[in-house]
């Protein structure tokens, strides 16, 4: 199960966060700061998996953004690493060469995309075509 999804830039600003487990506001702020330090300072020689507290962090860097998933310790790391890649591909297709500003200024569309992809901390849909078709319908409704 996914407990949360974070998109952070290199400076530590959280550009998007989606929590599927209950955390207080203070806990969220503290863990975002702590995770940024863990992920950005980690050498590229190491894997993209970190065991943290009672969870496992799976992260990947694309350009200036770090995409981090926090999952249960027993979950399949490679499946979630592939989910991050698929999410980035969806963002890229939807926005046409996505950048950090697209995420900042169109956050509502990014959250809608996340909601089409993940449901209650589990992967809901893995077909790019299906997710993008649903997003097109949402775009037409606006």
KOLVODO-449513 format. One line per field, with one value per residue: residue number from 1; residue in three letters; z, x, y of N, C-alpha, C in turn. Coordinates in steps of 0.2 Angstrom, whole numbers, plus 5000, padded with zeros to 4 digits. Layout:
BEGIN
k = (NUM / ...)
r = (ALA / ...)
n.pz = (Z / ...)
n.px = (X / ...)
n.py = (Y / ...)
ca.pz = (Z / ...)
ca.px = (X / ...)
ca.py = (Y / ...)
c.pz = (Z / ...)
c.px = (X / ...)
c.py = (Y / ...)
end
This chain:
BEGIN
k = (1 / 2 / 3 / 4 / 5 / 6 / 7 / 8 / 9 / 10 / 11 / 12 / 13 / 14 / 15 / 16 / 17 / 18 / 19 / 20 / 21 / 22 / 23 / 24 / 25 / 26 / 27 / 28 / 29 / 30 / 31 / 32 / 33 / 34 / 35 / 36 / 37 / 38 / 39 / 40 / 41 / 42 / 43 / 44 / 45 / 46 / 47 / 48 / 49 / 50 / 51 / 52 / 53 / 54 / 55 / 56 / 57 / 58 / 59 / 60 / 61 / 62 / 63 / 64 / 65 / 66 / 67 / 68 / 69 / 70 / 71 / 72 / 73 / 74 / 75 / 76 / 77 / 78 / 79 / 80 / 81 / 82 / 83 / 84 / 85 / 86 / 87 / 88 / 89 / 90 / 91 / 92 / 93 / 94 / 95 / 96 / 97 / 98 / 99 / 100 / 101 / 102 / 103 / 104 / 105 / 106 / 107 / 108 / 109 / 110 / 111 / 112 / 113 / 114 / 115 / 116 / 117 / 118 / 119 / 120 / 121 / 122 / 123 / 124 / 125 / 126 / 127 / 128 / 129 / 130 / 131 / 132 / 133 / 134 / 135 / 136 / 137 / 138 / 139 / 140 / 141 / 142)
r = (UNK / UNK / UNK / UNK / UNK / UNK / UNK / UNK / UNK / UNK / UNK / UNK / UNK / UNK / UNK / UNK / UNK / UNK / UNK / UNK / UNK / UNK / UNK / UNK / UNK / UNK / UNK / UNK / UNK / UNK / UNK / UNK / UNK / UNK / UNK / UNK / UNK / UNK / UNK / UNK / UNK / UNK / UNK / UNK / UNK / UNK / UNK / UNK / UNK / UNK / UNK / UNK / UNK / UNK / UNK / UNK / UNK / UNK / UNK / UNK / UNK / UNK / UNK / UNK / UNK / UNK / UNK / UNK / UNK / UNK / UNK / UNK / UNK / UNK / UNK / UNK / UNK / UNK / UNK / UNK / UNK / UNK / UNK / UNK / UNK / UNK / UNK / UNK / UNK / UNK / UNK / UNK / UNK / UNK / UNK / UNK / UNK / UNK / UNK / UNK / UNK / UNK / UNK / UNK / UNK / UNK / UNK / UNK / UNK / UNK / UNK / UNK / UNK / UNK / UNK / UNK / UNK / UNK / UNK / UNK / UNK / UNK / UNK / UNK / UNK / UNK / UNK / UNK / UNK / UNK / UNK / UNK / UNK / UNK / UNK / UNK / UNK / UNK / UNK / UNK / UNK / UNK)
n.pz = (5000 / 4996 / 5006 / 5005 / 4992 / 4986 / 4977 / 4975 / 4973 / 4970 / 4979 / 4990 / 4991 / 4992 / 4979 / 4976 / 4986 / 4991 / 5002 / 5009 / 5021 / 5038 / 5044 / 5055 / 5053 / 5057 / 5058 / 5044 / 5039 / 5045 / 5041 / 5027 / 5026 / 5032 / 5023 / 5011 / 5014 / 5015 / 5002 / 4993 / 4996 / 4995 / 4987 / 4969 / 4967 / 4975 / 4977 / 4973 / 4983 / 5000 / 5017 / 5029 / 5045 / 5048 / 5035 / 5017 / 5006 / 4989 / 4977 / 4963 / 4952 / 4941 / 4930 / 4938 / 4949 / 4962 / 4964 / 4975 / 4983 / 4997 / 5004 / 5010 / 5019 / 5014 / 5001 / 4983 / 4977 / 4964 / 4956 / 4961 / 4957 / 4944 / 4943 / 4946 / 4935 / 4925 / 4929 / 4927 / 4914 / 4910 / 4915 / 4906 / 4893 / 4895 / 4898 / 4888 / 4887 / 4901 / 4914 / 4930 / 4932 / 4926 / 4935 / 4946 / 4942 / 4937 / 4947 / 4951 / 4940 / 4940 / 4952 / 4949 / 4939 / 4947 / 4955 / 4945 / 4943 / 4955 / 4969 / 4984 / 4989 / 4982 / 4966 / 4953 / 4939 / 4925 / 4912 / 4900 / 4889 / 4893 / 4905 / 4900 / 4892 / 4900 / 4907 / 4896 / 4895 / 4907 / 4905 / 4894 / 4901 / 4909)
n.px = (5004 / 5002 / 5008 / 5011 / 5014 / 5026 / 5032 / 5046 / 5057 / 5075 / 5078 / 5071 / 5058 / 5041 / 5032 / 5021 / 5010 / 5003 / 4993 / 4989 / 4988 / 4984 / 4992 / 4998 / 4998 / 5010 / 5018 / 5018 / 5025 / 5038 / 5042 / 5043 / 5053 / 5064 / 5064 / 5068 / 5081 / 5086 / 5085 / 5090 / 5104 / 5109 / 5120 / 5122 / 5127 / 5120 / 5105 / 5088 / 5080 / 5075 / 5075 / 5065 / 5060 / 5046 / 5043 / 5046 / 5055 / 5053 / 5061 / 5064 / 5073 / 5069 / 5075 / 5074 / 5066 / 5061 / 5053 / 5044 / 5039 / 5031 / 5030 / 5023 / 5034 / 5035 / 5031 / 5033 / 5047 / 5051 / 5040 / 5034 / 5043 / 5042 / 5029 / 5031 / 5039 / 5029 / 5020 / 5027 / 5028 / 5015 / 5012 / 5021 / 5015 / 5002 / 5004 / 5013 / 5029 / 5033 / 5036 / 5043 / 5035 / 5023 / 5018 / 5016 / 5008 / 4997 / 4991 / 4979 / 4976 / 4986 / 4983 / 4971 / 4975 / 4983 / 4973 / 4967 / 4976 / 4980 / 4971 / 4966 / 4978 / 4982 / 4987 / 4976 / 4974 / 4983 / 4985 / 4990 / 4983 / 4970 / 4969 / 4973 / 4963 / 4952 / 4956 / 4955 / 4942 / 4938 / 4945 / 4937 / 4925 / 4927)
n.py = (4994 / 5011 / 5024 / 5038 / 5050 / 5060 / 5075 / 5083 / 5097 / 5101 / 5110 / 5107 / 5111 / 5106 / 5101 / 5094 / 5084 / 5069 / 5061 / 5045 / 5039 / 5043 / 5057 / 5070 / 5088 / 5093 / 5082 / 5079 / 5090 / 5088 / 5075 / 5077 / 5086 / 5079 / 5068 / 5074 / 5077 / 5064 / 5059 / 5068 / 5069 / 5056 / 5045 / 5042 / 5030 / 5021 / 5011 / 5015 / 5013 / 5015 / 5010 / 5016 / 5021 / 5012 / 5009 / 5009 / 5018 / 5023 / 5031 / 5042 / 5052 / 5065 / 5076 / 5091 / 5086 / 5076 / 5061 / 5053 / 5038 / 5031 / 5016 / 5000 / 4989 / 4976 / 4977 / 4976 / 4983 / 4986 / 4986 / 4998 / 5007 / 5006 / 5011 / 5025 / 5029 / 5027 / 5036 / 5048 / 5047 / 5049 / 5062 / 5069 / 5066 / 5071 / 5085 / 5088 / 5087 / 5090 / 5101 / 5108 / 5120 / 5117 / 5108 / 5116 / 5127 / 5120 / 5112 / 5106 / 5098 / 5089 / 5083 / 5077 / 5068 / 5060 / 5054 / 5047 / 5037 / 5031 / 5024 / 5026 / 5023 / 5012 / 5005 / 5009 / 5010 / 5006 / 5008 / 5019 / 5024 / 5023 / 5031 / 5044 / 5046 / 5047 / 5059 / 5068 / 5068 / 5075 / 5087 / 5092 / 5095 / 5106)
ca.pz = (5000 / 4996 / 5011 / 5002 / 4986 / 4986 / 4972 / 4978 / 4969 / 4973 / 4985 / 4996 / 4991 / 4990 / 4974 / 4976 / 4990 / 4992 / 5008 / 5009 / 5028 / 5042 / 5047 / 5057 / 5049 / 5060 / 5055 / 5037 / 5038 / 5047 / 5036 / 5020 / 5027 / 5033 / 5017 / 5006 / 5015 / 5013 / 4995 / 4989 / 4998 / 4993 / 4981 / 4964 / 4967 / 4978 / 4974 / 4974 / 4989 / 5007 / 5022 / 5033 / 5050 / 5047 / 5028 / 5012 / 5001 / 4983 / 4974 / 4957 / 4950 / 4934 / 4929 / 4945 / 4953 / 4965 / 4965 / 4981 / 4986 / 5004 / 5004 / 5016 / 5019 / 5011 / 4994 / 4978 / 4975 / 4956 / 4953 / 4962 / 4953 / 4937 / 4944 / 4946 / 4928 / 4922 / 4931 / 4924 / 4906 / 4910 / 4915 / 4900 / 4888 / 4896 / 4897 / 4882 / 4889 / 4908 / 4918 / 4937 / 4932 / 4924 / 4941 / 4951 / 4940 / 4935 / 4952 / 4951 / 4935 / 4942 / 4957 / 4945 / 4936 / 4952 / 4957 / 4940 / 4943 / 4962 / 4972 / 4991 / 4991 / 4978 / 4959 / 4951 / 4932 / 4923 / 4905 / 4898 / 4885 / 4897 / 4910 / 4896 / 4889 / 4906 / 4908 / 4891 / 4896 / 4912 / 4902 / 4891 / 4906 / 4912)
ca.px = (5000 / 5006 / 5006 / 5011 / 5017 / 5029 / 5036 / 5050 / 5063 / 5081 / 5079 / 5067 / 5051 / 5037 / 5028 / 5014 / 5010 / 4996 / 4994 / 4984 / 4988 / 4984 / 4998 / 4996 / 5001 / 5017 / 5022 / 5019 / 5031 / 5044 / 5044 / 5045 / 5060 / 5068 / 5065 / 5071 / 5088 / 5088 / 5084 / 5095 / 5111 / 5110 / 5124 / 5119 / 5129 / 5116 / 5098 / 5083 / 5076 / 5078 / 5071 / 5064 / 5056 / 5043 / 5041 / 5051 / 5054 / 5055 / 5061 / 5067 / 5074 / 5068 / 5077 / 5075 / 5061 / 5062 / 5047 / 5045 / 5033 / 5032 / 5026 / 5024 / 5041 / 5034 / 5029 / 5037 / 5050 / 5052 / 5033 / 5032 / 5048 / 5039 / 5024 / 5034 / 5040 / 5023 / 5017 / 5031 / 5026 / 5008 / 5013 / 5024 / 5010 / 4997 / 5007 / 5018 / 5035 / 5031 / 5041 / 5041 / 5030 / 5017 / 5015 / 5015 / 5002 / 4991 / 4991 / 4973 / 4976 / 4990 / 4980 / 4966 / 4979 / 4985 / 4967 / 4965 / 4981 / 4980 / 4965 / 4966 / 4985 / 4983 / 4986 / 4970 / 4974 / 4990 / 4984 / 4991 / 4978 / 4964 / 4970 / 4973 / 4956 / 4948 / 4959 / 4953 / 4935 / 4938 / 4947 / 4931 / 4920 / 4929)
ca.py = (5000 / 5018 / 5029 / 5045 / 5052 / 5067 / 5078 / 5089 / 5099 / 5100 / 5115 / 5105 / 5113 / 5101 / 5103 / 5090 / 5078 / 5065 / 5056 / 5040 / 5037 / 5049 / 5060 / 5077 / 5093 / 5094 / 5076 / 5079 / 5095 / 5085 / 5070 / 5080 / 5089 / 5073 / 5064 / 5077 / 5076 / 5057 / 5057 / 5072 / 5068 / 5049 / 5045 / 5038 / 5023 / 5016 / 5009 / 5020 / 5011 / 5016 / 5008 / 5022 / 5019 / 5005 / 5010 / 5008 / 5024 / 5022 / 5037 / 5043 / 5059 / 5067 / 5083 / 5094 / 5084 / 5069 / 5058 / 5048 / 5034 / 5028 / 5010 / 4995 / 4986 / 4970 / 4978 / 4975 / 4989 / 4987 / 4988 / 5005 / 5011 / 5007 / 5016 / 5032 / 5030 / 5028 / 5043 / 5053 / 5047 / 5052 / 5069 / 5071 / 5065 / 5076 / 5092 / 5089 / 5089 / 5093 / 5104 / 5110 / 5125 / 5114 / 5105 / 5121 / 5131 / 5116 / 5107 / 5103 / 5093 / 5084 / 5079 / 5073 / 5063 / 5055 / 5051 / 5042 / 5032 / 5028 / 5025 / 5024 / 5020 / 5006 / 5006 / 5008 / 5009 / 5006 / 5009 / 5026 / 5026 / 5024 / 5037 / 5050 / 5047 / 5050 / 5066 / 5072 / 5070 / 5080 / 5093 / 5095 / 5097 / 5112)
c.pz = (5000 / 5002 / 5009 / 4996 / 4987 / 4980 / 4975 / 4973 / 4973 / 4979 / 4991 / 4996 / 4988 / 4985 / 4973 / 4982 / 4991 / 4997 / 5008 / 5016 / 5032 / 5045 / 5049 / 5053 / 5051 / 5057 / 5048 / 5035 / 5039 / 5043 / 5029 / 5021 / 5028 / 5026 / 5011 / 5007 / 5014 / 5006 / 4991 / 4990 / 4997 / 4987 / 4975 / 4963 / 4970 / 4975 / 4976 / 4979 / 4995 / 5012 / 5027 / 5038 / 5049 / 5039 / 5024 / 5007 / 4995 / 4979 / 4967 / 4955 / 4943 / 4934 / 4936 / 4950 / 4956 / 4966 / 4970 / 4983 / 4992 / 5004 / 5010 / 5014 / 5014 / 5003 / 4989 / 4975 / 4968 / 4953 / 4955 / 4959 / 4946 / 4937 / 4943 / 4939 / 4924 / 4923 / 4928 / 4916 / 4905 / 4910 / 4909 / 4894 / 4889 / 4895 / 4891 / 4885 / 4896 / 4911 / 4925 / 4937 / 4930 / 4930 / 4946 / 4949 / 4938 / 4940 / 4952 / 4945 / 4937 / 4948 / 4954 / 4942 / 4941 / 4954 / 4952 / 4940 / 4949 / 4965 / 4979 / 4993 / 4987 / 4970 / 4956 / 4943 / 4930 / 4915 / 4903 / 4894 / 4889 / 4902 / 4906 / 4893 / 4894 / 4907 / 4902 / 4892 / 4902 / 4909 / 4898 / 4895 / 4909 / 4907)
c.px = (5004 / 5003 / 5006 / 5015 / 5020 / 5033 / 5039 / 5055 / 5069 / 5082 / 5075 / 5060 / 5046 / 5032 / 5021 / 5015 / 5003 / 4997 / 4988 / 4983 / 4987 / 4990 / 4995 / 5000 / 5009 / 5021 / 5023 / 5025 / 5038 / 5046 / 5046 / 5052 / 5065 / 5069 / 5068 / 5079 / 5090 / 5089 / 5090 / 5102 / 5113 / 5114 / 5120 / 5121 / 5124 / 5109 / 5094 / 5078 / 5079 / 5073 / 5071 / 5059 / 5052 / 5040 / 5047 / 5049 / 5057 / 5055 / 5065 / 5068 / 5073 / 5070 / 5078 / 5070 / 5063 / 5055 / 5048 / 5039 / 5035 / 5027 / 5027 / 5031 / 5040 / 5032 / 5034 / 5040 / 5050 / 5045 / 5032 / 5037 / 5045 / 5033 / 5026 / 5036 / 5034 / 5020 / 5020 / 5029 / 5019 / 5008 / 5016 / 5019 / 5005 / 4999 / 5011 / 5024 / 5034 / 5037 / 5038 / 5035 / 5023 / 5013 / 5013 / 5008 / 4996 / 4990 / 4985 / 4972 / 4980 / 4987 / 4974 / 4970 / 4981 / 4979 / 4965 / 4970 / 4981 / 4974 / 4966 / 4973 / 4986 / 4983 / 4980 / 4970 / 4981 / 4990 / 4985 / 4985 / 4971 / 4964 / 4970 / 4967 / 4951 / 4950 / 4956 / 4945 / 4934 / 4940 / 4941 / 4926 / 4921 / 4927)
c.py = (5006 / 5022 / 5036 / 5045 / 5059 / 5069 / 5084 / 5091 / 5099 / 5104 / 5112 / 5107 / 5107 / 5104 / 5100 / 5085 / 5075 / 5060 / 5051 / 5037 / 5043 / 5051 / 5067 / 5081 / 5093 / 5088 / 5076 / 5084 / 5092 / 5080 / 5072 / 5083 / 5084 / 5069 / 5067 / 5077 / 5069 / 5056 / 5061 / 5071 / 5061 / 5049 / 5041 / 5031 / 5018 / 5015 / 5015 / 5018 / 5012 / 5014 / 5013 / 5020 / 5012 / 5005 / 5008 / 5014 / 5021 / 5029 / 5037 / 5050 / 5060 / 5074 / 5086 / 5092 / 5077 / 5067 / 5052 / 5045 / 5031 / 5022 / 5005 / 4991 / 4980 / 4971 / 4977 / 4982 / 4991 / 4989 / 4995 / 5009 / 5012 / 5011 / 5023 / 5033 / 5031 / 5034 / 5049 / 5053 / 5050 / 5059 / 5072 / 5071 / 5071 / 5083 / 5093 / 5092 / 5093 / 5096 / 5106 / 5115 / 5122 / 5111 / 5110 / 5125 / 5127 / 5110 / 5103 / 5097 / 5087 / 5080 / 5074 / 5067 / 5057 / 5051 / 5046 / 5036 / 5028 / 5029 / 5022 / 5021 / 5014 / 5008 / 5004 / 5006 / 5010 / 5007 / 5017 / 5028 / 5028 / 5030 / 5043 / 5051 / 5050 / 5057 / 5070 / 5073 / 5075 / 5087 / 5096 / 5097 / 5104 / 5118)
end
